[in-house]
């Protein structure tokens, strides 16, 4: 089947949106590391829209590990389709990528980072791609960081490449690029800045000082549910386009990019394409973690206990949907405080609508993994604040109890538990016969539950009561 390309662009069905025909006039102003599905469905769509009024912001996509996507983009002149999954499904072609670089092409990466036209370096490499310790600082014992410290001009890590690029800018007497982390890490800009400076300090303390004084690392938050591209989506994209597209992506209609309001090189007008500029990125992060992610975890653990498979299935369970909405509006929202320019109740309503989107099939089993890492931020922080403020915690104890029940059920069936603390969790949930004693064993895990909660009699009682109720199938 013929592939999507600039040669076939004019022959696409009229219902398919397409990028403007700026051609060779588009400059590469962004180097992006990690051009996976989320980047192509999210940030690239914003910059594709910006290119309609400002041709300086084409993207060079860099994949440090896998060549397949780079090969697909190369075969399609950088083009791919984005399908928006909503009540009306829409497809558009994104044309923001103007260069694509794969593993083994280090010389091209060096040249791009040294180019003064490149004003932004962005990244979506997942949290592990930043080579950080659990406390958010650079893991200097990580094998890639050890290599980059010894071989600064032949980096393996993202951090190494950023340091190499900034070293080249400084040596040439040029202006630095800004660095935008677009992965979901709290305080992501600050963490990335500290990691880059730490590696630069090993290379050259003067370089580290220059980076600290001149380079901007804004915090950001990104959000849009982006299902993985599978054979079914590739077939749907081909049907919509009339040509094959092996780089097709899909996402929900809702999309959010919140960026710390600091001056960026080249002054891109990101607000004109929907990016929220704010001095309180942390407030938006907190709202997303507690409302969206907290409700997701609740739906996962309670929904699985009630026999559901996906978020949509769980939201079709009227008692469960009502429970989650009450928890969001009455227990979580009061924990957030005022966030400048942000209507928290409207956001809560939008989250519930997103969960009901019939075009998005988000599996509860996928959300349920890594509970020991997720629940402290998604639920336990809200619980601790509610206890300190004297607010009720009856509903907030339910996802904790449901997680314990989920672990017990998996362990009894001999099923694998996706969690870095899996061995410790299995030992706790299997240490006692079924009952309140299991709750006590779990709450004793200090890596998950802070002492202030674990030793709180009301919290322990609430979780135990919720655990008994869930065993009896009583959500009320």
TIBA-300320 format. One line per 10 residues: number of its first residue (from 1); their letters; for each residue x, z, y of C-alpha. Coordinates in Angstrom, 3 decimals, m for minus. Example, Ala and Ser with C-alpha at 12.3 -4.5 7.8 and 13.67 -1.06 7.14 Angstrom:
<pazas>
1> AS> 12.300 7.800 m4.500 ~ 13.670 7.140 m1.060
</pazas>
This chain:
<pazas>
1> XXXXXXXXXX> 0.000 0.000 0.000 ~ 1.250 m0.816 3.516 ~ 2.734 2.224 5.327 ~ 1.836 3.593 8.728 ~ 4.368 2.324 11.311 ~ 4.536 1.000 14.853 ~ 3.915 m2.462 13.401 ~ 0.616 m1.346 11.842 ~ m0.474 0.965 14.686 ~ m2.607 m1.654 16.454
11> XXXXXXXXXX> m4.491 m2.452 13.238 ~ m5.807 1.068 12.627 ~ m9.579 1.661 12.803 ~ m10.830 2.244 16.348 ~ m12.034 5.753 15.439 ~ m8.414 6.848 14.857 ~ m6.697 8.271 17.936 ~ m3.222 6.984 18.658 ~ m0.287 7.839 20.916 ~ 0.380 6.044 24.171
21> XXXXXXXXXX> 2.541 2.933 24.022 ~ 5.515 4.181 26.038 ~ 8.006 2.800 23.520 ~ 11.642 2.926 24.524 ~ 10.838 4.732 27.779 ~ 10.375 8.049 25.961 ~ 13.446 10.294 26.175 ~ 14.469 12.872 23.618 ~ 14.163 16.192 25.407 ~ 13.613 18.468 22.400
31> XXXXXXXXXX> 15.577 19.124 19.226 ~ 13.349 20.772 16.645 ~ 14.714 22.474 13.524 ~ 12.304 22.653 10.583 ~ 9.809 19.781 11.007 ~ 7.402 21.014 8.319 ~ 3.630 20.714 8.339 ~ 3.004 23.499 10.865 ~ 5.361 22.068 13.480 ~ 3.929 18.574 13.098
41> XXXXXXXXXX> 0.339 19.845 13.281 ~ 0.979 22.284 16.117 ~ 3.900 22.016 18.582 ~ 4.367 18.285 18.080 ~ 0.698 17.706 18.930 ~ 1.152 19.577 22.222 ~ 4.229 17.533 23.143 ~ 2.503 14.321 22.055 ~ m0.189 15.095 24.617 ~ 2.439 15.936 27.264
51> XXXXXXXXXX> 4.098 12.541 26.781 ~ 1.004 10.927 28.312 ~ 2.170 12.213 31.711 ~ 5.856 13.078 31.242 ~ 8.106 10.870 29.107 ~ 11.015 13.333 28.960 ~ 9.751 15.313 25.975 ~ 10.217 13.241 22.854 ~ 11.324 15.201 19.784 ~ 14.318 14.836 17.471
61> XXXXXXXXXX> 13.340 16.369 14.115 ~ 16.179 18.077 12.228 ~ 15.836 19.160 8.604 ~ 18.833 21.202 7.465 ~ 17.788 21.516 3.825 ~ 15.477 18.773 2.556 ~ 15.700 15.015 3.126 ~ 12.238 13.979 1.893 ~ 10.350 14.509 5.142 ~ 13.067 12.861 7.210
71> XXXXXXXXXX> 12.890 9.872 4.874 ~ 9.104 9.704 5.259 ~ 9.343 9.830 9.068 ~ 12.069 7.192 9.080 ~ 9.948 4.842 6.972 ~ 7.043 5.276 9.414 ~ 8.944 5.011 12.738 ~ 8.331 8.735 13.255 ~ 4.557 8.336 13.111 ~ 2.128 10.397 11.034
81> XXXXXXXXXX> m1.537 11.334 11.130 ~ m3.036 14.683 12.089 ~ m6.504 15.384 10.675 ~ m8.575 18.029 12.480 ~ m10.824 19.865 10.027 ~ m14.023 20.893 11.768 ~ m17.747 20.163 11.564 ~ m16.695 16.627 12.510 ~ m13.404 15.582 10.910 ~ m11.161 13.615 13.275
91> XXXXXXXXXX> m7.851 11.843 12.713 ~ m5.190 10.892 15.266 ~ m1.673 9.529 15.018 ~ 1.149 11.601 16.521 ~ 4.084 9.737 18.030 ~ 6.174 12.486 19.613 ~ 9.091 12.209 17.155 ~ 11.719 9.734 18.325 ~ 14.630 10.673 16.056 ~ 14.883 12.265 12.621
101> XXXXXXXXXX> 17.996 13.831 11.151 ~ 18.494 15.093 7.613 ~ 21.057 17.085 5.641 ~ 24.608 15.777 5.856 ~ 24.150 14.288 9.346 ~ 25.939 17.019 11.258 ~ 27.595 14.611 13.699 ~ 24.176 13.461 14.888 ~ 23.008 17.062 15.353 ~ 26.124 17.858 17.396
111> XXXXXXXXXX> 25.489 14.792 19.575 ~ 21.848 15.698 20.170 ~ 22.610 19.301 21.116 ~ 25.354 18.144 23.504 ~ 23.059 15.607 25.235 ~ 22.112 16.995 28.692 ~ 18.697 15.282 28.396 ~ 17.839 17.800 25.667 ~ 16.368 20.779 27.515 ~ 14.646 22.626 24.640
121> XXXXXXXXXX> 15.671 23.607 21.112 ~ 12.684 24.751 19.070 ~ 12.365 26.047 15.517 ~ 9.940 26.670 12.667 ~ 12.212 27.624 9.769 ~ 10.190 30.658 8.504 ~ 11.402 34.182 9.076 ~ 14.065 33.999 6.365 ~ 15.643 31.008 8.121 ~ 16.937 33.255 10.913
131> XXXXXXXXXX> 19.225 35.246 8.594 ~ 18.028 38.602 9.894 ~ 18.150 42.057 8.348 ~ 14.949 44.020 7.827 ~ 15.489 45.660 11.240 ~ 15.490 42.248 12.950 ~ 19.231 42.076 13.664 ~ 21.606 39.356 12.449 ~ 22.661 39.774 8.826 ~ 26.392 39.216 9.196
141> XXXXXXXXXX> 26.757 39.442 5.406 ~ 24.366 36.531 4.816 ~ 26.304 33.746 3.119 ~ 25.332 31.154 5.748 ~ 26.386 33.432 8.607 ~ 29.656 34.254 6.838 ~ 30.278 30.496 6.503 ~ 29.360 29.790 10.136 ~ 31.607 32.561 11.445 ~ 34.530 30.975 9.567
151> XXXXXXXXXX> 33.516 27.345 10.240 ~ 31.835 27.306 13.670 ~ 31.914 23.507 14.002 ~ 30.293 22.926 10.611 ~ 27.278 25.253 10.677 ~ 24.900 25.851 7.814 ~ 22.376 28.096 9.575 ~ 20.027 27.553 12.492 ~ 21.819 30.364 14.347 ~ 25.137 28.609 13.770
161> XXXXXXXXXX> 23.811 25.324 15.124 ~ 22.413 26.966 18.254 ~ 25.747 28.669 18.934 ~ 27.636 25.407 18.330 ~ 25.337 23.506 20.675 ~ 25.606 26.078 23.432 ~ 29.398 26.219 23.022 ~ 29.515 22.440 23.567 ~ 27.350 22.730 26.693 ~ 29.571 25.439 28.134
171> XXXXXXXXXX> 32.770 23.535 27.329 ~ 31.389 20.466 29.120 ~ 30.412 22.510 32.161 ~ 26.770 21.608 31.637 ~ 23.504 23.485 31.805 ~ 22.298 25.221 28.629 ~ 19.127 24.328 26.762 ~ 16.376 26.922 26.278 ~ 15.635 28.161 22.753 ~ 12.010 28.566 21.613
181> XXXXXXXXXX> 11.311 30.254 18.284 ~ 7.892 29.115 17.049 ~ 7.737 31.237 13.901 ~ 5.406 34.199 13.570 ~ 7.810 37.067 14.174 ~ 7.001 39.807 16.644 ~ 9.360 39.631 19.608 ~ 10.707 36.371 18.197 ~ 12.541 35.307 21.344 ~ 14.305 38.630 21.737
191> XXXXXXXXXX> 15.312 38.697 18.062 ~ 16.653 35.140 18.177 ~ 18.562 35.838 21.403 ~ 20.222 38.906 19.880 ~ 21.139 37.011 16.699 ~ 22.667 34.089 18.628 ~ 24.692 36.403 20.862 ~ 25.891 38.385 17.818 ~ 27.266 35.255 16.119 ~ 28.683 33.925 19.400
201> XXXXXXXXXX> 30.517 37.241 19.875 ~ 32.385 36.618 16.616 ~ 33.359 33.141 17.816 ~ 34.197 33.910 21.442 ~ 33.143 36.987 23.472 ~ 33.175 34.927 26.664 ~ 30.713 32.468 25.085 ~ 28.479 35.368 24.067 ~ 28.512 36.706 27.636 ~ 27.660 33.242 29.031
211> XXXXXXXXXX> 24.728 32.901 26.628 ~ 23.450 36.340 27.584 ~ 23.606 35.469 31.277 ~ 22.277 31.890 31.299 ~ 20.180 30.995 28.231 ~ 16.424 31.543 28.090 ~ 14.840 32.700 24.791 ~ 11.140 33.182 25.583 ~ 8.876 35.085 23.212 ~ 6.032 33.033 21.782
221> XXXXXXXXXX> 3.050 33.256 19.461 ~ 1.538 30.359 17.518 ~ m1.700 30.128 15.580 ~ m3.598 27.454 13.691 ~ m4.565 27.421 10.029 ~ m2.655 24.511 8.495 ~ m3.435 23.839 4.832 ~ m0.642 22.303 2.793 ~ m0.658 18.541 2.402 ~ m1.588 17.641 m1.158
231> XXXXXXXXXX> m2.494 14.445 m3.002 ~ m6.132 14.835 m1.991 ~ m5.207 14.943 1.691 ~ m2.841 11.979 1.391 ~ m5.722 10.025 m0.170 ~ m8.096 11.079 2.626 ~ m5.540 10.108 5.268 ~ m5.024 6.692 3.659 ~ m8.770 6.119 3.610 ~ m9.094 7.067 7.295
241> XXXXXXXXXX> m6.112 4.963 8.392 ~ m6.329 1.977 6.073 ~ m2.581 2.407 5.423 ~ m0.485 4.950 3.503 ~ 0.879 7.959 5.365 ~ 3.279 10.125 3.357 ~ 3.847 12.527 6.274 ~ 0.165 13.267 6.963 ~ m0.830 16.799 8.023 ~ m4.103 18.649 8.569
251> XXXXXXXXXX> m5.228 21.747 10.454 ~ m8.295 23.478 11.795 ~ m9.607 22.642 15.267 ~ m8.549 25.996 16.719 ~ m4.981 26.021 17.951 ~ m3.127 28.466 20.147 ~ 0.379 28.562 21.575 ~ 1.204 31.548 23.765 ~ 4.534 31.395 25.597 ~ 6.317 33.933 27.765
261> XXXXXXXXXX> 6.010 32.797 31.359 ~ 9.643 32.204 32.253 ~ 11.234 29.167 33.890 ~ 12.269 26.489 31.389 ~ 14.882 23.765 31.959 ~ 13.190 20.602 33.157 ~ 10.000 22.552 33.952 ~ 7.679 20.969 31.352 ~ 4.034 21.366 32.387 ~ 2.979 22.909 29.089
271> XXXXXXXXXX> m0.032 24.611 30.629 ~ m1.507 21.154 31.292 ~ m1.789 20.560 27.538 ~ m3.222 23.966 26.680 ~ m0.199 26.246 26.212 ~ m0.957 29.755 27.498 ~ 1.782 31.103 29.772 ~ 1.714 34.896 30.039 ~ 3.838 37.964 30.683 ~ 2.124 39.732 27.764
281> XXXXXXXXXX> 2.906 37.746 24.621 ~ 3.013 41.052 22.753 ~ m0.657 41.646 23.588 ~ m1.651 38.308 22.072 ~ 0.537 38.998 19.030 ~ m1.094 42.377 18.543 ~ m4.569 40.853 18.759 ~ m3.719 38.166 16.225 ~ m2.059 40.570 13.784 ~ m4.869 43.085 13.886
291> XXXXXXXXXX> m7.952 40.863 14.256 ~ m7.065 37.636 12.442 ~ m4.492 38.895 9.953 ~ m6.081 42.319 9.455 ~ m9.429 40.731 8.681 ~ m7.750 38.152 6.434 ~ m6.168 40.895 4.321 ~ m9.451 42.773 4.161 ~ m11.307 39.661 3.009 ~ m8.577 38.989 0.451
301> XXXXXXXXXX> m8.523 42.369 m1.269 ~ m12.232 43.188 m1.019 ~ m13.232 39.577 m1.661 ~ m11.164 39.339 m4.840 ~ m12.700 42.607 m6.048 ~ m16.135 41.047 m5.515 ~ m15.239 37.899 m7.461 ~ m14.568 35.494 m4.593 ~ m11.842 32.838 m4.498 ~ m11.519 31.636 m0.889
311> XXXXXXXXXX> m12.045 32.968 2.632 ~ m15.124 30.755 2.971 ~ m16.561 32.182 m0.261 ~ m15.952 35.733 0.973 ~ m17.619 35.011 4.324 ~ m20.678 33.692 2.484 ~ m21.051 37.199 0.992 ~ m23.356 38.643 3.677 ~ m22.525 42.348 3.171 ~ m18.800 41.626 3.182
321> XXXXXXXXXX> m19.012 39.384 6.255 ~ m21.019 42.036 8.102 ~ m18.513 44.714 7.091 ~ m15.542 42.680 8.362 ~ m17.262 41.861 11.650 ~ m18.084 45.540 12.234 ~ m14.501 46.522 11.421 ~ m13.146 43.958 13.889 ~ m15.502 44.718 16.760 ~ m15.871 48.492 16.391
331> XXXXXXXXXX> m12.546 49.589 14.899 ~ m9.865 47.008 15.715 ~ m10.811 45.779 19.193 ~ m10.776 49.318 20.678 ~ m7.160 49.661 19.519 ~ m5.941 46.696 21.560 ~ m6.486 47.741 25.156 ~ m6.744 45.239 27.991 ~ m4.717 42.027 27.703 ~ m4.368 40.078 30.949
341> XXXXXXXXXX> m6.363 36.837 30.866 ~ m7.531 37.359 27.279 ~ m11.158 37.951 26.237 ~ m10.649 39.936 23.045 ~ m14.305 39.962 21.982 ~ m14.539 36.179 22.430 ~ m11.383 35.810 20.341 ~ m12.928 38.000 17.647 ~ m15.969 35.718 17.555 ~ m13.736 32.649 17.314
351> XXXXXXXXXX> m11.833 34.196 14.394 ~ m15.064 34.828 12.483 ~ m16.164 31.237 13.132 ~ m12.806 29.989 11.839 ~ m13.225 31.967 8.647 ~ m16.560 30.195 8.055 ~ m15.131 26.670 8.500 ~ m16.255 24.806 5.357 ~ m13.445 22.251 5.716 ~ m10.731 24.903 5.304
361> XXXXXXXXXX> m10.233 26.278 1.786 ~ m7.863 29.223 2.193 ~ m7.301 30.990 m1.133 ~ m7.613 34.779 m1.143 ~ m4.871 34.992 m3.763 ~ m2.418 33.406 m1.306 ~ m3.322 35.873 1.446 ~ m3.071 38.834 m0.964 ~ 0.673 38.486 m1.580 ~ 3.313 40.702 0.083
371> XXXXXXXXXX> 0.834 43.439 0.959 ~ 3.560 46.051 1.384 ~ 5.049 43.939 4.187 ~ 1.771 42.899 5.809 ~ m0.493 45.954 5.782 ~ 1.698 48.174 8.003 ~ 1.260 45.717 10.895 ~ m2.180 44.364 10.056 ~ m4.020 47.614 9.245 ~ m1.885 50.777 9.268
381> XXXXXXXXXX> m0.871 50.556 12.943 ~ m4.567 50.357 13.871 ~ m5.326 53.267 11.554 ~ m2.616 55.445 13.061 ~ m3.829 54.750 16.597 ~ m7.434 55.423 15.611 ~ m6.470 58.804 14.138 ~ m4.467 59.687 17.252 ~ m7.415 58.764 19.477 ~ m9.962 60.561 17.298
391> XXXXXXXXXX> m11.822 57.368 16.369 ~ m13.450 56.893 12.931 ~ m11.327 55.376 10.158 ~ m13.929 54.988 7.402 ~ m13.952 51.180 7.514 ~ m10.223 50.844 8.173 ~ m9.493 52.796 4.974 ~ m11.308 50.175 2.889 ~ m8.632 47.415 2.929 ~ m6.006 50.030 1.978
401> XXXXXXXXXX> m8.133 51.151 m0.964 ~ m8.888 47.551 m1.923 ~ m5.162 46.727 m1.923 ~ m4.532 49.622 m4.296 ~ m7.339 48.375 m6.533 ~ m5.925 44.847 m6.416 ~ m2.500 46.109 m7.524 ~ m3.974 48.264 m10.283 ~ m5.984 45.352 m11.644 ~ m3.020 42.994 m11.624
411> XXXXXXXXXX> m0.793 45.569 m13.290 ~ m3.352 46.351 m16.003 ~ m3.701 42.645 m16.794 ~ 0.067 42.170 m16.863 ~ m0.091 39.670 m14.000 ~ 2.822 39.165 m11.620 ~ 2.586 40.775 m8.189 ~ 4.083 38.767 m5.325 ~ 5.693 41.507 m3.273 ~ 9.314 42.560 m2.606
421> XXXXXXXXXX> 8.322 46.103 m3.671 ~ 6.513 44.905 m6.799 ~ 8.339 47.222 m9.244 ~ 7.742 50.283 m7.091 ~ 4.081 49.379 m6.585 ~ 3.424 48.826 m10.290 ~ 5.070 52.161 m11.135 ~ 2.824 53.927 m8.604 ~ m0.496 52.370 m9.626 ~ 0.205 52.854 m13.341
431> XXXXXXXXXX> 1.606 56.402 m13.085 ~ m1.788 58.071 m13.365 ~ m5.132 57.471 m15.055 ~ m7.739 55.745 m12.897 ~ m8.900 57.930 m10.030 ~ m7.799 59.702 m6.846 ~ m4.357 60.430 m8.327 ~ m3.481 56.739 m8.024 ~ m4.225 56.902 m4.314 ~ m1.850 59.843 m3.989
441> XXXXXXXXXX> 0.917 58.002 m5.829 ~ 0.546 54.979 m3.543 ~ 0.427 56.936 m0.298 ~ 3.735 58.560 m1.291 ~ 5.557 55.227 m0.925 ~ 7.443 55.847 2.318 ~ 8.433 52.177 2.697 ~ 4.737 51.388 3.280 ~ 3.004 54.518 4.575 ~ 4.526 56.564 7.433
451> XXXXXXXXXX> 4.523 60.303 6.872 ~ 2.088 60.776 9.768 ~ m0.546 58.921 7.757 ~ 0.493 59.851 4.230 ~ 0.236 63.578 5.072 ~ m3.009 63.206 7.032 ~ m5.748 64.876 4.958 ~ m8.560 62.859 6.571 ~ m6.747 59.586 5.889 ~ m6.074 60.514 2.268
461> XXXXXXXXXX> m9.688 61.558 1.786 ~ m11.001 58.362 3.409 ~ m8.850 56.105 1.219 ~ m9.784 57.999 m1.942 ~ m13.480 57.819 m1.068 ~ m13.229 54.083 m0.355 ~ m11.349 53.555 m3.616 ~ m14.104 55.269 m5.597 ~ m16.780 53.275 m3.783 ~ m15.047 49.947 m4.468
471> XXXXXX> m14.705 50.834 m8.161 ~ m18.466 51.390 m8.176 ~ m19.071 48.092 m6.351 ~ m20.470 49.893 m3.308 ~ m19.270 48.274 m0.088 ~ m21.741 50.278 2.006
</pazas>
